[in-house]
Amino acid sequence: GQLVTASLLQRNIKSRLILRDLEKAKALFGEQDEERLQVFKGDTRKEGDLDPSIFEGVTHVICCTGTTAFPSRRWDDENTPERVDWVGVKNLISVLPSSVKRVVLVSSIGVTKCNELPWK
Protein backbone atom coordinates (compact mmCIF):
# COMPACT_ATOMS: atom_id res chain seq x y z
CA GLY A 1 0.00 0.00 0.00
CA GLN A 2 2.90 2.37 0.62
CA LEU A 3 4.00 2.34 -3.01
CA VAL A 4 0.46 2.71 -4.33
CA THR A 5 -0.23 5.65 -2.01
CA ALA A 6 3.09 7.33 -2.87
CA SER A 7 2.31 6.95 -6.58
CA LEU A 8 -1.16 8.45 -6.17
CA LEU A 9 0.25 11.39 -4.21
CA GLN A 10 2.96 11.95 -6.81
CA ARG A 11 0.25 12.11 -9.49
CA ASN A 12 -1.84 14.52 -7.41
CA ILE A 13 -4.74 12.08 -7.23
CA LYS A 14 -6.96 12.87 -4.27
CA SER A 15 -6.97 9.78 -2.04
CA ARG A 16 -8.39 8.34 1.14
CA LEU A 17 -6.26 5.97 3.15
CA ILE A 18 -7.58 3.51 5.72
CA LEU A 19 -5.19 1.86 8.14
CA ARG A 20 -5.11 0.42 11.61
CA ASP A 21 -2.45 2.82 12.92
CA LEU A 22 -2.81 6.54 12.19
CA GLU A 23 0.70 7.25 13.48
CA LYS A 24 2.10 4.90 10.84
CA ALA A 25 0.49 7.01 8.11
CA LYS A 26 2.12 10.14 9.50
CA ALA A 27 5.49 8.39 9.70
CA LEU A 28 5.21 7.14 6.11
CA PHE A 29 3.69 10.15 4.37
CA GLY A 30 4.20 13.06 6.76
CA GLU A 31 1.56 15.72 7.23
CA GLN A 32 -0.51 15.97 4.08
CA ASP A 33 -3.04 18.51 2.90
CA GLU A 34 -6.48 16.98 3.45
CA GLU A 35 -7.38 17.95 -0.10
CA ARG A 36 -4.76 15.45 -1.29
CA LEU A 37 -4.85 12.71 1.32
CA GLN A 38 -7.45 11.94 3.95
CA VAL A 39 -6.46 9.32 6.52
CA PHE A 40 -8.97 7.21 8.44
CA LYS A 41 -8.54 4.56 11.10
CA GLY A 42 -10.10 1.20 10.32
CA ASP A 43 -9.48 -2.52 10.40
CA THR A 44 -10.99 -4.54 7.57
CA ARG A 45 -10.68 -7.72 9.64
CA LYS A 46 -13.30 -6.46 12.10
CA GLU A 47 -16.88 -6.40 10.89
CA GLY A 48 -18.42 -2.98 11.46
CA ASP A 49 -15.07 -1.23 11.91
CA LEU A 50 -15.24 0.60 8.57
CA ASP A 51 -17.47 3.67 8.53
CA PRO A 52 -19.42 3.66 5.24
CA SER A 53 -19.25 7.48 5.14
CA ILE A 54 -15.52 7.17 4.36
CA PHE A 55 -16.52 6.02 0.88
CA GLU A 56 -19.05 8.74 0.04
CA GLY A 57 -18.31 9.99 -3.46
CA VAL A 58 -15.57 7.41 -4.01
CA THR A 59 -15.45 5.86 -7.49
CA HIS A 60 -12.39 3.61 -7.23
CA VAL A 61 -10.97 1.48 -4.40
CA ILE A 62 -7.51 -0.08 -4.30
CA CYS A 63 -7.25 -2.77 -1.62
CA CYS A 64 -3.65 -3.47 -0.60
CA THR A 65 -4.27 -5.62 2.45
CA GLY A 66 -2.46 -8.92 2.75
CA THR A 67 -0.41 -11.24 4.88
CA THR A 68 2.05 -14.05 4.29
CA ALA A 69 0.81 -17.25 2.65
CA PHE A 70 2.80 -19.41 5.06
CA PRO A 71 2.48 -19.64 8.86
CA SER A 72 4.77 -17.18 10.61
CA ARG A 73 4.76 -14.68 13.47
CA ARG A 74 3.02 -12.29 11.09
CA TRP A 75 -0.10 -14.39 11.64
CA ASP A 76 -0.29 -13.17 15.25
CA ASP A 77 -3.18 -10.88 16.25
CA GLU A 78 -5.69 -12.32 13.74
CA ASN A 79 -3.39 -11.63 10.79
CA THR A 80 -4.05 -14.98 9.09
CA PRO A 81 -4.83 -15.22 5.37
CA GLU A 82 -8.44 -16.12 6.21
CA ARG A 83 -8.93 -13.03 8.41
CA VAL A 84 -7.05 -10.61 6.12
CA ASP A 85 -7.64 -11.90 2.59
CA TRP A 86 -11.12 -13.37 2.96
CA VAL A 87 -12.93 -11.76 5.90
CA GLY A 88 -11.21 -8.40 5.52
CA VAL A 89 -11.88 -8.05 1.81
CA LYS A 90 -15.48 -9.22 2.30
CA ASN A 91 -15.97 -6.60 5.05
CA LEU A 92 -14.53 -3.89 2.81
CA ILE A 93 -16.70 -4.80 -0.18
CA SER A 94 -19.82 -4.94 2.00
CA VAL A 95 -19.60 -1.23 2.95
CA LEU A 96 -18.86 0.17 -0.51
CA PRO A 97 -21.57 2.39 -2.00
CA SER A 98 -22.91 2.08 -5.53
CA SER A 99 -20.73 5.06 -6.55
CA VAL A 100 -17.73 2.70 -6.60
CA LYS A 101 -17.17 1.68 -10.22
CA ARG A 102 -13.98 -0.35 -9.84
CA VAL A 103 -12.21 -2.28 -7.09
CA VAL A 104 -8.57 -3.25 -7.57
CA LEU A 105 -7.22 -6.01 -5.32
CA VAL A 106 -3.44 -5.89 -5.04
CA SER A 107 -1.84 -9.21 -4.10
CA SER A 108 1.64 -10.64 -3.91
CA ILE A 109 0.51 -14.27 -3.83
CA GLY A 110 3.05 -16.45 -5.56
CA VAL A 111 5.52 -13.63 -6.16
CA THR A 112 8.44 -15.74 -4.95
CA LYS A 113 7.30 -18.93 -6.66
CA CYS A 114 7.66 -18.27 -10.37
CA ASN A 115 7.54 -21.93 -11.45
CA GLU A 116 5.08 -23.42 -8.95
CA LEU A 117 2.09 -22.52 -6.84
CA PRO A 118 2.92 -21.36 -3.28
CA TRP A 119 0.74 -24.12 -1.83
CA LYS A 120 0.13 -27.81 -2.50
N, CA, C and O atoms as CSV, one atom per row, in Angstrom:
chain,resi,resn,atom,element,x,y,z
A,1,GLY,N,N,0.790,-1.195,0.000
A,1,GLY,CA,C,0.000,0.000,0.000
A,1,GLY,C,C,0.837,1.266,0.000
A,1,GLY,O,O,0.406,2.303,-0.504
A,2,GLN,N,N,2.039,1.180,0.568
A,2,GLN,CA,C,2.901,2.366,0.624
A,2,GLN,C,C,3.250,2.866,-0.771
A,2,GLN,O,O,3.189,4.066,-1.040
A,3,LEU,N,N,3.615,1.948,-1.655
A,3,LEU,CA,C,4.005,2.341,-3.011
A,3,LEU,C,C,2.816,2.866,-3.805
A,3,LEU,O,O,2.951,3.826,-4.563
A,4,VAL,N,N,1.665,2.250,-3.637
A,4,VAL,CA,C,0.460,2.714,-4.326
A,4,VAL,C,C,0.107,4.121,-3.859
A,4,VAL,O,O,-0.159,5.000,-4.679
A,5,THR,N,N,0.104,4.336,-2.556
A,5,THR,CA,C,-0.225,5.652,-2.008
A,5,THR,C,C,0.777,6.702,-2.464
A,5,THR,O,O,0.384,7.802,-2.852
A,6,ALA,N,N,2.062,6.379,-2.423
A,6,ALA,CA,C,3.086,7.326,-2.869
A,6,ALA,C,C,2.888,7.683,-4.339
A,6,ALA,O,O,3.050,8.842,-4.721
A,7,SER,N,N,2.543,6.705,-5.159
A,7,SER,CA,C,2.314,6.953,-6.581
A,7,SER,C,C,1.095,7.851,-6.796
A,7,SER,O,O,1.128,8.754,-7.632
A,8,LEU,N,N,0.035,7.610,-6.054
A,8,LEU,CA,C,-1.158,8.449,-6.169
A,8,LEU,C,C,-0.857,9.885,-5.751
A,8,LEU,O,O,-1.289,10.829,-6.413
A,9,LEU,N,N,-0.121,10.053,-4.660
A,9,LEU,CA,C,0.249,11.392,-4.205
A,9,LEU,C,C,1.122,12.102,-5.232
A,9,LEU,O,O,0.942,13.291,-5.497
A,10,GLN,N,N,2.064,11.366,-5.803
A,10,GLN,CA,C,2.959,11.947,-6.809
A,10,GLN,C,C,2.175,12.430,-8.030
A,10,GLN,O,O,2.563,13.400,-8.680
A,11,ARG,N,N,1.085,11.757,-8.333
A,11,ARG,CA,C,0.255,12.115,-9.494
A,11,ARG,C,C,-0.867,13.083,-9.130
A,11,ARG,O,O,-1.743,13.370,-9.946
A,12,ASN,N,N,-0.830,13.582,-7.896
A,12,ASN,CA,C,-1.842,14.520,-7.409
A,12,ASN,C,C,-3.264,13.983,-7.517
A,12,ASN,O,O,-4.194,14.717,-7.851
A,13,ILE,N,N,-3.418,12.700,-7.231
A,13,ILE,CA,C,-4.739,12.077,-7.227
A,13,ILE,C,C,-5.255,12.088,-5.791
A,13,ILE,O,O,-4.664,11.486,-4.894
A,14,LYS,N,N,-6.363,12.781,-5.598
A,14,LYS,CA,C,-6.962,12.868,-4.266
A,14,LYS,C,C,-7.280,11.462,-3.771
A,14,LYS,O,O,-7.903,10.674,-4.483
A,15,SER,N,N,-6.853,11.150,-2.551
A,15,SER,CA,C,-6.973,9.783,-2.043
A,15,SER,C,C,-7.443,9.759,-0.598
A,15,SER,O,O,-7.286,10.720,0.155
A,16,ARG,N,N,-8.024,8.621,-0.245
A,16,ARG,CA,C,-8.392,8.343,1.140
A,16,ARG,C,C,-7.688,7.059,1.534
A,16,ARG,O,O,-7.715,6.067,0.806
A,17,LEU,N,N,-7.068,7.091,2.678
A,17,LEU,CA,C,-6.262,5.970,3.152
A,17,LEU,C,C,-6.875,5.444,4.447
A,17,LEU,O,O,-7.169,6.208,5.366
A,18,ILE,N,N,-7.060,4.139,4.503
A,18,ILE,CA,C,-7.576,3.507,5.717
A,18,ILE,C,C,-6.503,2.569,6.242
A,18,ILE,O,O,-6.029,1.682,5.532
A,19,LEU,N,N,-6.125,2.781,7.508
A,19,LEU,CA,C,-5.187,1.856,8.139
A,19,LEU,C,C,-5.456,1.735,9.616
A,19,LEU,O,O,-6.169,2.541,10.213
A,20,ARG,N,N,-4.864,0.703,10.191
A,20,ARG,CA,C,-5.107,0.423,11.608
A,20,ARG,C,C,-4.386,1.392,12.523
A,20,ARG,O,O,-4.826,1.606,13.653
A,21,ASP,N,N,-3.293,1.984,12.070
A,21,ASP,CA,C,-2.446,2.822,12.917
A,21,ASP,C,C,-2.247,4.186,12.252
A,21,ASP,O,O,-1.504,4.302,11.278
A,22,LEU,N,N,-2.908,5.209,12.776
A,22,LEU,CA,C,-2.813,6.545,12.189
A,22,LEU,C,C,-1.401,7.113,12.280
A,22,LEU,O,O,-0.975,7.860,11.399
A,23,GLU,N,N,-0.677,6.765,13.331
A,23,GLU,CA,C,0.699,7.251,13.475
A,23,GLU,C,C,1.594,6.705,12.363
A,23,GLU,O,O,2.523,7.380,11.918
A,24,LYS,N,N,1.311,5.490,11.922
A,24,LYS,CA,C,2.096,4.903,10.836
A,24,LYS,C,C,1.932,5.719,9.555
A,24,LYS,O,O,2.893,5.919,8.813
A,25,ALA,N,N,0.732,6.179,9.304
A,25,ALA,CA,C,0.489,7.005,8.113
A,25,ALA,C,C,1.306,8.286,8.176
A,25,ALA,O,O,1.898,8.701,7.180
A,26,LYS,N,N,1.337,8.910,9.347
A,26,LYS,CA,C,2.121,10.139,9.501
A,26,LYS,C,C,3.602,9.864,9.299
A,26,LYS,O,O,4.305,10.649,8.664
A,27,ALA,N,N,4.074,8.741,9.843
A,27,ALA,CA,C,5.490,8.391,9.701
A,27,ALA,C,C,5.845,8.126,8.238
A,27,ALA,O,O,6.929,8.494,7.785
A,28,LEU,N,N,4.938,7.490,7.500
A,28,LEU,CA,C,5.215,7.140,6.106
A,28,LEU,C,C,5.061,8.309,5.149
A,28,LEU,O,O,5.869,8.474,4.235
A,29,PHE,N,N,4.022,9.127,5.353
A,29,PHE,CA,C,3.690,10.153,4.367
A,29,PHE,C,C,3.768,11.576,4.897
A,29,PHE,O,O,3.525,12.528,4.155
A,30,GLY,N,N,4.106,11.733,6.178
A,30,GLY,CA,C,4.196,13.063,6.756
A,30,GLY,C,C,2.827,13.717,6.832
A,30,GLY,O,O,1.805,13.083,6.570
A,31,GLU,N,N,2.822,14.973,7.190
A,31,GLU,CA,C,1.565,15.724,7.228
A,31,GLU,C,C,1.177,16.063,5.797
A,31,GLU,O,O,1.970,16.629,5.044
A,32,GLN,N,N,-0.030,15.717,5.436
A,32,GLN,CA,C,-0.514,15.967,4.082
A,32,GLN,C,C,-1.715,16.907,4.127
A,32,GLN,O,O,-2.477,16.921,5.094
A,33,ASP,N,N,-1.863,17.680,3.075
A,33,ASP,CA,C,-3.038,18.513,2.902
A,33,ASP,C,C,-4.248,17.592,2.746
A,33,ASP,O,O,-4.217,16.657,1.945
A,34,GLU,N,N,-5.306,17.848,3.503
A,34,GLU,CA,C,-6.481,16.980,3.449
A,34,GLU,C,C,-7.147,16.977,2.081
A,34,GLU,O,O,-7.928,16.075,1.777
A,35,GLU,N,N,-6.856,17.957,1.266
A,35,GLU,CA,C,-7.382,17.955,-0.105
A,35,GLU,C,C,-6.703,16.874,-0.940
A,35,GLU,O,O,-7.273,16.401,-1.923
A,36,ARG,N,N,-5.507,16.489,-0.561
A,36,ARG,CA,C,-4.763,15.454,-1.294
A,36,ARG,C,C,-4.925,14.075,-0.680
A,36,ARG,O,O,-5.140,13.092,-1.389
A,37,LEU,N,N,-4.823,14.004,0.647
A,37,LEU,CA,C,-4.854,12.707,1.324
A,37,LEU,C,C,-5.626,12.814,2.633
A,37,LEU,O,O,-5.263,13.572,3.533
A,38,GLN,N,N,-6.691,12.042,2.714
A,38,GLN,CA,C,-7.452,11.939,3.950
A,38,GLN,C,C,-7.144,10.575,4.553
A,38,GLN,O,O,-7.171,9.558,3.860
A,39,VAL,N,N,-6.854,10.563,5.846
A,39,VAL,CA,C,-6.462,9.324,6.518
A,39,VAL,C,C,-7.517,8.963,7.567
A,39,VAL,O,O,-7.915,9.793,8.384
A,40,PHE,N,N,-7.954,7.707,7.521
A,40,PHE,CA,C,-8.969,7.205,8.437
A,40,PHE,C,C,-8.451,5.951,9.129
A,40,PHE,O,O,-7.683,5.174,8.561
A,41,LYS,N,N,-8.891,5.776,10.364
A,41,LYS,CA,C,-8.538,4.564,11.097
A,41,LYS,C,C,-9.607,3.513,10.838
A,41,LYS,O,O,-10.802,3.797,10.905
A,42,GLY,N,N,-9.162,2.296,10.542
A,42,GLY,CA,C,-10.098,1.204,10.323
A,42,GLY,C,C,-9.356,-0.109,10.179
A,42,GLY,O,O,-8.188,-0.145,9.792
A,43,ASP,N,N,-10.051,-1.179,10.496
A,43,ASP,CA,C,-9.476,-2.519,10.399
A,43,ASP,C,C,-10.453,-3.390,9.624
A,43,ASP,O,O,-11.527,-3.719,10.128
A,44,THR,N,N,-10.094,-3.760,8.419
A,44,THR,CA,C,-10.990,-4.542,7.568
A,44,THR,C,C,-11.311,-5.901,8.172
A,44,THR,O,O,-12.339,-6.492,7.841
A,45,ARG,N,N,-10.462,-6.401,9.043
A,45,ARG,CA,C,-10.681,-7.720,9.640
A,45,ARG,C,C,-11.843,-7.735,10.621
A,45,ARG,O,O,-12.366,-8.798,10.953
A,46,LYS,N,N,-12.246,-6.562,11.081
A,46,LYS,CA,C,-13.297,-6.461,12.100
A,46,LYS,C,C,-14.586,-5.942,11.467
A,46,LYS,O,O,-14.654,-4.803,11.006
A,47,GLU,N,N,-15.588,-6.786,11.454
A,47,GLU,CA,C,-16.877,-6.396,10.894
A,47,GLU,C,C,-17.408,-5.162,11.627
A,47,GLU,O,O,-17.392,-5.107,12.857
A,48,GLY,N,N,-17.870,-4.192,10.875
A,48,GLY,CA,C,-18.424,-2.978,11.457
A,48,GLY,C,C,-17.394,-1.925,11.796
A,48,GLY,O,O,-17.762,-0.854,12.278
A,49,ASP,N,N,-16.114,-2.184,11.563
A,49,ASP,CA,C,-15.067,-1.225,11.911
A,49,ASP,C,C,-14.882,-0.145,10.844
A,49,ASP,O,O,-14.286,0.896,11.120
A,50,LEU,N,N,-15.381,-0.376,9.645
A,50,LEU,CA,C,-15.243,0.600,8.566
A,50,LEU,C,C,-16.509,1.450,8.479
A,50,LEU,O,O,-17.607,0.926,8.291
A,51,ASP,N,N,-16.348,2.743,8.616
A,51,ASP,CA,C,-17.473,3.665,8.535
A,51,ASP,C,C,-17.830,3.873,7.060
A,51,ASP,O,O,-16.999,4.365,6.296
A,52,PRO,N,N,-19.039,3.510,6.649
A,52,PRO,CA,C,-19.417,3.659,5.240
A,52,PRO,C,C,-19.287,5.092,4.715
A,52,PRO,O,O,-19.119,5.291,3.512
A,53,SER,N,N,-19.362,6.091,5.600
A,53,SER,CA,C,-19.252,7.480,5.143
A,53,SER,C,C,-17.868,7.792,4.572
A,53,SER,O,O,-17.712,8.756,3.823
A,54,ILE,N,N,-16.871,6.993,4.918
A,54,ILE,CA,C,-15.525,7.174,4.360
A,54,ILE,C,C,-15.564,7.088,2.839
A,54,ILE,O,O,-14.762,7.727,2.158
A,55,PHE,N,N,-16.485,6.307,2.312
A,55,PHE,CA,C,-16.516,6.016,0.881
A,55,PHE,C,C,-17.499,6.884,0.100
A,55,PHE,O,O,-17.702,6.658,-1.093
A,56,GLU,N,N,-18.114,7.873,0.752
A,56,GLU,CA,C,-19.054,8.741,0.044
A,56,GLU,C,C,-18.339,9.465,-1.089
A,56,GLU,O,O,-17.320,10.121,-0.875
A,57,GLY,N,N,-18.881,9.342,-2.295
A,57,GLY,CA,C,-18.305,9.995,-3.462
A,57,GLY,C,C,-17.121,9.273,-4.077
A,57,GLY,O,O,-16.577,9.727,-5.084
A,58,VAL,N,N,-16.717,8.171,-3.499
A,58,VAL,CA,C,-15.571,7.410,-4.006
A,58,VAL,C,C,-15.998,6.608,-5.231
A,58,VAL,O,O,-17.067,5.997,-5.242
A,59,THR,N,N,-15.151,6.615,-6.266
A,59,THR,CA,C,-15.452,5.861,-7.489
A,59,THR,C,C,-14.530,4.671,-7.702
A,59,THR,O,O,-14.868,3.745,-8.438
A,60,HIS,N,N,-13.362,4.691,-7.059
A,60,HIS,CA,C,-12.394,3.606,-7.228
A,60,HIS,C,C,-11.795,3.251,-5.868
A,60,HIS,O,O,-11.530,4.131,-5.048
A,61,VAL,N,N,-11.586,1.962,-5.639
A,61,VAL,CA,C,-10.975,1.485,-4.397
A,61,VAL,C,C,-9.818,0.565,-4.762
A,61,VAL,O,O,-9.963,-0.333,-5.592
A,62,ILE,N,N,-8.674,0.797,-4.137
A,62,ILE,CA,C,-7.515,-0.082,-4.298
A,62,ILE,C,C,-7.266,-0.726,-2.938
A,62,ILE,O,O,-6.928,-0.043,-1.972
A,63,CYS,N,N,-7.432,-2.031,-2.871
A,63,CYS,CA,C,-7.252,-2.771,-1.622
A,63,CYS,C,C,-5.865,-3.408,-1.617
A,63,CYS,O,O,-5.565,-4.272,-2.441
A,64,CYS,N,N,-5.029,-2.973,-0.686
A,64,CYS,CA,C,-3.648,-3.465,-0.604
A,64,CYS,C,C,-3.408,-4.244,0.685
A,64,CYS,O,O,-2.276,-4.317,1.161
A,65,THR,N,N,-4.450,-4.818,1.246
A,65,THR,CA,C,-4.267,-5.618,2.454
A,65,THR,C,C,-3.653,-6.958,2.077
A,65,THR,O,O,-3.745,-7.383,0.925
A,66,GLY,N,N,-3.045,-7.608,3.018
A,66,GLY,CA,C,-2.463,-8.918,2.746
A,66,GLY,C,C,-1.597,-9.377,3.897
A,66,GLY,O,O,-1.213,-8.593,4.764
A,67,THR,N,N,-1.300,-10.651,3.888
A,67,THR,CA,C,-0.411,-11.240,4.881
A,67,THR,C,C,0.390,-12.338,4.186
A,67,THR,O,O,0.211,-12.567,2.990
A,68,THR,N,N,1.243,-12.997,4.896
A,68,THR,CA,C,2.050,-14.053,4.288
A,68,THR,C,C,1.198,-15.287,4.025
A,68,THR,O,O,0.234,-15.549,4.744
A,69,ALA,N,N,1.553,-16.036,3.001
A,69,ALA,CA,C,0.814,-17.255,2.655
A,69,ALA,C,C,1.186,-18.422,3.565
A,69,ALA,O,O,0.451,-19.406,3.649
A,70,PHE,N,N,2.307,-18.314,4.236
A,70,PHE,CA,C,2.801,-19.413,5.059
A,70,PHE,C,C,2.790,-19.017,6.529
A,70,PHE,O,O,3.034,-17.854,6.851
A,71,PRO,N,N,2.512,-19.959,7.429
A,71,PRO,CA,C,2.477,-19.638,8.858
A,71,PRO,C,C,3.778,-18.977,9.321
A,71,PRO,O,O,4.876,-19.450,9.026
A,72,SER,N,N,3.625,-17.883,10.049
A,72,SER,CA,C,4.774,-17.178,10.615
A,72,SER,C,C,4.261,-16.310,11.758
A,72,SER,O,O,3.068,-16.311,12.062
A,73,ARG,N,N,5.157,-15.581,12.380
A,73,ARG,CA,C,4.762,-14.678,13.467
A,73,ARG,C,C,3.858,-13.566,12.954
A,73,ARG,O,O,3.134,-12.944,13.730
A,74,ARG,N,N,3.898,-13.315,11.654
A,74,ARG,CA,C,3.018,-12.290,11.087
A,74,ARG,C,C,1.547,-12.676,11.209
A,74,ARG,O,O,0.668,-11.828,11.055
A,75,TRP,N,N,1.278,-13.939,11.483
A,75,TRP,CA,C,-0.104,-14.389,11.639
A,75,TRP,C,C,-0.662,-14.062,13.021
A,75,TRP,O,O,-1.847,-14.277,13.275
A,76,ASP,N,N,0.180,-13.544,13.917
A,76,ASP,CA,C,-0.289,-13.170,15.250
A,76,ASP,C,C,-1.349,-12.073,15.138
A,76,ASP,O,O,-1.415,-11.364,14.134
A,77,ASP,N,N,-2.164,-11.943,16.164
A,77,ASP,CA,C,-3.176,-10.883,16.245
A,77,ASP,C,C,-4.164,-10.933,15.077
A,77,ASP,O,O,-4.458,-9.910,14.459
A,78,GLU,N,N,-4.671,-12.126,14.783
A,78,GLU,CA,C,-5.685,-12.324,13.743
A,78,GLU,C,C,-5.216,-11.879,12.357
A,78,GLU,O,O,-6.013,-11.385,11.561
A,79,ASN,N,N,-3.952,-12.050,12.075
A,79,ASN,CA,C,-3.389,-11.628,10.793
A,79,ASN,C,C,-3.240,-12.802,9.829
A,79,ASN,O,O,-2.347,-12.800,8.982
A,80,THR,N,N,-4.111,-13.803,9.953
A,80,THR,CA,C,-4.048,-14.983,9.089
A,80,THR,C,C,-4.609,-14.660,7.708
A,80,THR,O,O,-5.356,-13.693,7.559
A,81,PRO,N,N,-4.263,-15.449,6.704
A,81,PRO,CA,C,-4.832,-15.221,5.372
A,81,PRO,C,C,-6.360,-15.217,5.378
A,81,PRO,O,O,-6.981,-14.421,4.674
A,82,GLU,N,N,-6.966,-16.098,6.164
A,82,GLU,CA,C,-8.436,-16.124,6.205
A,82,GLU,C,C,-8.999,-14.806,6.730
A,82,GLU,O,O,-9.947,-14.270,6.157
A,83,ARG,N,N,-8.429,-14.281,7.810
A,83,ARG,CA,C,-8.926,-13.027,8.405
A,83,ARG,C,C,-8.635,-11.822,7.520
A,83,ARG,O,O,-9.481,-10.938,7.385
A,84,VAL,N,N,-7.451,-11.774,6.917
A,84,VAL,CA,C,-7.053,-10.614,6.120
A,84,VAL,C,C,-7.608,-10.687,4.702
A,84,VAL,O,O,-8.264,-9.756,4.234
A,85,ASP,N,N,-7.339,-11.799,4.023
A,85,ASP,CA,C,-7.637,-11.896,2.592
A,85,ASP,C,C,-9.067,-12.316,2.283
A,85,ASP,O,O,-9.561,-12.035,1.192
A,86,TRP,N,N,-9.734,-12.973,3.200
A,86,TRP,CA,C,-11.120,-13.372,2.956
A,86,TRP,C,C,-12.077,-12.474,3.737
A,86,TRP,O,O,-12.863,-11.737,3.141
A,87,VAL,N,N,-12.013,-12.533,5.064
A,87,VAL,CA,C,-12.935,-11.764,5.899
A,87,VAL,C,C,-12.735,-10.263,5.685
A,87,VAL,O,O,-13.704,-9.520,5.530
A,88,GLY,N,N,-11.487,-9.827,5.677
A,88,GLY,CA,C,-11.208,-8.402,5.524
A,88,GLY,C,C,-11.700,-7.831,4.209
A,88,GLY,O,O,-12.316,-6.766,4.182
A,89,VAL,N,N,-11.433,-8.531,3.120
A,89,VAL,CA,C,-11.879,-8.050,1.808
A,89,VAL,C,C,-13.406,-8.083,1.736
A,89,VAL,O,O,-14.020,-7.165,1.191
A,90,LYS,N,N,-14.014,-9.124,2.278
A,90,LYS,CA,C,-15.481,-9.220,2.304
A,90,LYS,C,C,-16.078,-8.052,3.095
A,90,LYS,O,O,-17.063,-7.453,2.663
A,91,ASN,N,N,-15.489,-7.727,4.248
A,91,ASN,CA,C,-15.971,-6.602,5.053
A,91,ASN,C,C,-15.838,-5.283,4.299
A,91,ASN,O,O,-16.729,-4.436,4.360
A,92,LEU,N,N,-14.730,-5.112,3.593
A,92,LEU,CA,C,-14.530,-3.893,2.809
A,92,LEU,C,C,-15.588,-3.776,1.717
A,92,LEU,O,O,-16.250,-2.745,1.596
A,93,ILE,N,N,-15.746,-4.820,0.931
A,93,ILE,CA,C,-16.696,-4.798,-0.180
A,93,ILE,C,C,-18.115,-4.533,0.325
A,93,ILE,O,O,-18.894,-3.854,-0.343
A,94,SER,N,N,-18.447,-5.063,1.491
A,94,SER,CA,C,-19.821,-4.940,2.003
A,94,SER,C,C,-20.217,-3.509,2.349
A,94,SER,O,O,-21.410,-3.209,2.400
A,95,VAL,N,N,-19.256,-2.613,2.590
A,95,VAL,CA,C,-19.600,-1.230,2.950
A,95,VAL,C,C,-19.468,-0.255,1.786
A,95,VAL,O,O,-19.749,0.933,1.944
A,96,LEU,N,N,-19.046,-0.736,0.626
A,96,LEU,CA,C,-18.857,0.167,-0.507
A,96,LEU,C,C,-20.195,0.599,-1.099
A,96,LEU,O,O,-21.091,-0.224,-1.284
A,97,PRO,N,N,-20.329,1.894,-1.395
A,97,PRO,CA,C,-21.566,2.387,-1.998
A,97,PRO,C,C,-21.611,2.101,-3.501
A,97,PRO,O,O,-20.619,1.678,-4.093
A,98,SER,N,N,-22.757,2.335,-4.096
A,98,SER,CA,C,-22.915,2.081,-5.534
A,98,SER,C,C,-22.096,3.045,-6.387
A,98,SER,O,O,-21.937,2.816,-7.586
A,99,SER,N,N,-21.573,4.120,-5.792
A,99,SER,CA,C,-20.734,5.057,-6.553
A,99,SER,C,C,-19.401,4.435,-6.956
A,99,SER,O,O,-18.740,4.925,-7.872
A,100,VAL,N,N,-19.001,3.357,-6.278
A,100,VAL,CA,C,-17.734,2.697,-6.602
A,100,VAL,C,C,-17.900,1.919,-7.904
A,100,VAL,O,O,-18.726,1.011,-8.004
A,101,LYS,N,N,-17.101,2.292,-8.894
A,101,LYS,CA,C,-17.174,1.677,-10.223
A,101,LYS,C,C,-16.135,0.582,-10.419
A,101,LYS,O,O,-16.320,-0.310,-11.247
A,102,ARG,N,N,-15.047,0.643,-9.664
A,102,ARG,CA,C,-13.984,-0.348,-9.838
A,102,ARG,C,C,-13.280,-0.597,-8.515
A,102,ARG,O,O,-13.000,0.331,-7.755
A,103,VAL,N,N,-12.998,-1.875,-8.254
A,103,VAL,CA,C,-12.209,-2.285,-7.092
A,103,VAL,C,C,-10.993,-3.030,-7.617
A,103,VAL,O,O,-11.122,-3.978,-8.391
A,104,VAL,N,N,-9.820,-2.599,-7.194
A,104,VAL,CA,C,-8.566,-3.253,-7.568
A,104,VAL,C,C,-8.028,-3.946,-6.324
A,104,VAL,O,O,-7.847,-3.316,-5.283
A,105,LEU,N,N,-7.776,-5.236,-6.437
A,105,LEU,CA,C,-7.224,-6.009,-5.323
A,105,LEU,C,C,-5.762,-6.305,-5.632
A,105,LEU,O,O,-5.452,-7.064,-6.550
A,106,VAL,N,N,-4.875,-5.702,-4.863
A,106,VAL,CA,C,-3.439,-5.890,-5.042
A,106,VAL,C,C,-3.015,-7.088,-4.203
A,106,VAL,O,O,-3.354,-7.174,-3.023
A,107,SER,N,N,-2.277,-8.010,-4.808
A,107,SER,CA,C,-1.840,-9.207,-4.101
A,107,SER,C,C,-0.420,-9.567,-4.514
A,107,SER,O,O,0.005,-9.303,-5.639
A,108,SER,N,N,0.291,-10.164,-3.598
A,108,SER,CA,C,1.640,-10.644,-3.912
A,108,SER,C,C,1.687,-12.166,-3.876
A,108,SER,O,O,2.771,-12.747,-3.810
A,109,ILE,N,N,0.540,-12.815,-3.918
A,109,ILE,CA,C,0.514,-14.268,-3.830
A,109,ILE,C,C,1.341,-14.879,-4.957
A,109,ILE,O,O,1.162,-14.547,-6.129
A,110,GLY,N,N,2.223,-15.751,-4.592
A,110,GLY,CA,C,3.053,-16.450,-5.564
A,110,GLY,C,C,4.220,-15.653,-6.117
A,110,GLY,O,O,4.896,-16.120,-7.034
A,111,VAL,N,N,4.474,-14.477,-5.592
A,111,VAL,CA,C,5.516,-13.625,-6.162
A,111,VAL,C,C,6.907,-14.259,-6.074
A,111,VAL,O,O,7.769,-13.981,-6.907
A,112,THR,N,N,7.125,-15.103,-5.076
A,112,THR,CA,C,8.438,-15.737,-4.948
A,112,THR,C,C,8.473,-17.135,-5.544
A,112,THR,O,O,9.509,-17.798,-5.502
A,113,LYS,N,N,7.381,-17.581,-6.085
A,113,LYS,CA,C,7.297,-18.930,-6.664
A,113,LYS,C,C,6.952,-18.795,-8.145
A,113,LYS,O,O,5.790,-18.930,-8.529
A,114,CYS,N,N,7.941,-18.532,-8.960
A,114,CYS,CA,C,7.659,-18.268,-10.371
A,114,CYS,C,C,7.363,-19.534,-11.173
A,114,CYS,O,O,6.770,-19.441,-12.247
A,115,ASN,N,N,7.754,-20.704,-10.693
A,115,ASN,CA,C,7.541,-21.933,-11.453
A,115,ASN,C,C,6.575,-22.913,-10.799
A,115,ASN,O,O,6.340,-24.000,-11.327
A,116,GLU,N,N,6.010,-22.531,-9.642
A,116,GLU,CA,C,5.082,-23.421,-8.953
A,116,GLU,C,C,4.146,-22.602,-8.079
A,116,GLU,O,O,4.449,-21.462,-7.726
A,117,LEU,N,N,3.016,-23.185,-7.736
A,117,LEU,CA,C,2.088,-22.517,-6.839
A,117,LEU,C,C,2.675,-22.491,-5.434
A,117,LEU,O,O,3.416,-23.402,-5.066
A,118,PRO,N,N,2.355,-21.450,-4.624
A,118,PRO,CA,C,2.922,-21.362,-3.280
A,118,PRO,C,C,2.259,-22.293,-2.278
A,118,PRO,O,O,2.570,-22.224,-1.089
A,119,TRP,N,N,1.371,-23.147,-2.711
A,119,TRP,CA,C,0.738,-24.121,-1.834
A,119,TRP,C,C,0.584,-25.435,-2.587
A,119,TRP,O,O,0.713,-25.472,-3.810
A,120,LYS,N,N,0.313,-26.496,-1.867
A,120,LYS,CA,C,0.133,-27.815,-2.499
A,120,LYS,C,C,-1.172,-28.414,-2.068
A,120,LYS,O,O,-1.512,-29.521,-2.487
